[in-house]
């Protein structure tokens, strides 16, 4: 509809994106023949139209937008205290007897386990992990981010291998 109106009003600005630079270069600097002032009139009509239309759809259909995420996600992400984190990580990996090796890279705690069935993803997620990646039959990576080196050292100390 907006392109049709622009054509009917003989509004000829924009080359690629139709942004502010195109308005200045191809519209205002092009002189009266471009009819650039109609851009301001159409903008005054379309801005509130878009705003209220999207606002209606977002609220009516409860669309999740940044800052409007569901509360369900927040409640499932309950994290354990820092003191219990190491114990919970070891427990989530199947206990001390299931852990063969612990190492880390930039963002991941890399663990070699004896039995992958003993690894409980949900338990690991309560320790602040961003995700759990089962790489192979015996290798699992728990994604923590930049603080992973500290976490790896705590786990190694608790296991007595540091």
C-alpha positions in Angstrom: 0.0 0.0 0.0 2.8 2.4 0.9 4.6 1.8 -2.5 1.3 2.3 -4.3 0.8 5.6 -2.5 4.3 6.7 -3.2 3.8 5.9 -6.9 0.5 7.8 -7.0 2.2 10.9 -5.4 5.2 10.6 -7.9 7.5 10.3 -4.9 10.9 9.1 -6.3 13.5 8.8 -3.5 15.7 5.9 -2.5 17.9 3.7 -4.3 18.2 0.5 -2.3 17.0 0.8 1.3 14.9 4.0 1.3 16.6 5.2 4.5 17.6 8.7 5.7 20.6 8.9 3.4 18.5 8.0 0.4 16.0 10.6 1.4 18.7 13.3 1.5 20.8 12.2 -1.6 18.0 11.1 -3.9 15.1 13.2 -2.5 16.1 16.6 -1.0 19.1 17.1 -3.2 17.1 16.0 -6.2 14.9 19.1 -5.9 11.2 19.6 -6.3 10.8 17.0 -9.0 11.2 14.2 -6.5 8.3 15.4 -4.3 10.3 14.4 -1.2 8.0 16.2 1.3 5.4 13.5 0.8 7.8 11.2 2.7 7.2 13.3 5.8 3.4 13.2 5.4 3.3 9.4 4.7 5.7 8.9 7.7 3.3 10.8 10.0 0.5 8.5 8.9 2.4 5.2 8.9 4.4 5.6 12.1 1.3 5.5 14.4 -0.4 3.0 12.2 2.5 0.5 12.5 3.0 1.2 16.2 -0.6 0.6 17.2 -1.1 -2.4 14.8 2.0 -4.2 16.2 1.1 -3.3 19.8 -2.3 -4.8 19.3 -1.0 -8.0 17.8 1.8 -8.4 20.4 -0.6 -7.9 23.3 -3.6 -9.7 21.8 -1.6 -12.8 20.8 0.8 -12.5 23.7 3.8 -12.5 21.4 7.1 -12.9 23.3 9.4 -9.9 22.6 12.6 -8.9 24.4 11.5 -8.0 27.9 8.2 -10.0 27.5 9.5 -13.5 27.8 7.3 -16.0 29.6 7.8 -16.3 33.3 7.9 -20.1 33.0 11.5 -20.0 31.7 12.6 -17.9 34.6 11.2 -20.2 37.3 12.8 -23.4 35.7 16.2 -21.7 35.8 16.5 -21.8 39.6 20.2 -21.9 40.3 21.9 -23.5 43.3 24.2 -21.5 45.6 27.9 -21.1 44.8 28.8 -23.3 47.7 26.7 -26.3 46.5 27.6 -25.8 42.8 30.6 -28.1 42.7 28.8 -30.9 44.6 25.8 -30.5 42.3 28.0 -30.6 39.2 29.6 -33.8 40.3 26.2 -35.3 41.2 24.8 -34.3 37.8 27.7 -36.0 36.1 26.9 -39.3 37.8 29.0 -38.9 41.0 32.7 -39.2 41.6 32.8 -42.8 40.5 31.4 -42.0 37.0 33.9 -39.2 36.2 37.1 -40.3 34.5 38.6 -36.9 33.4 37.8 -33.2 33.8 39.1 -30.4 31.6 37.9 -27.1 30.1 38.2 -25.0 27.1 37.0 -21.4 26.5 33.4 -21.8 27.6 32.9 -25.5 28.2 33.6 -28.0 31.0 34.8 -31.1 29.2 34.2 -34.3 31.1 34.9 -37.9 30.2 32.4 -40.2 32.0 32.1 -44.0 32.3 28.4 -44.2 31.8 26.5 -41.5 30.0 23.2 -42.7 31.4 24.2 -41.4 34.8 24.5 -37.8 33.5 21.5 -35.7 34.4 21.2 -32.6 32.2 18.6 -30.9 34.4 20.8 -31.2 37.5 23.7 -29.6 35.6 21.4 -26.8 34.3 20.6 -25.8 37.9 24.3 -24.9 38.4 24.2 -22.0 36.0 25.0 -24.0 32.8 23.8 -22.6 29.5 23.5 -26.1 28.0 24.8 -29.7 28.0 26.3 -31.2 24.9 26.8 -35.0 24.7 29.7 -35.3 22.2 30.2 -39.0 22.2 29.4 -42.2 24.2 31.7 -41.1 27.0 32.3 -37.4 26.5 30.0 -34.6 27.7 30.5 -30.8 27.6 28.7 -28.5 30.0 28.6 -24.9 28.7 29.3 -22.3 31.4 30.8 -19.4 29.5 34.0 -17.5 30.5 33.9 -18.6 34.2 34.4 -22.2 33.2 38.1 -22.3 34.2 37.2 -21.4 37.8 34.5 -24.1 37.8 36.8 -26.7 36.4 39.4 -26.0 39.1 36.7 -26.3 41.8 35.5 -29.6 40.4 39.1 -30.9 40.0 39.9 -29.9 43.6 36.7 -31.6 44.9 37.7 -34.8 43.0 41.3 -34.6 44.3 42.9 -34.4 40.9 44.1 -30.8 41.0 
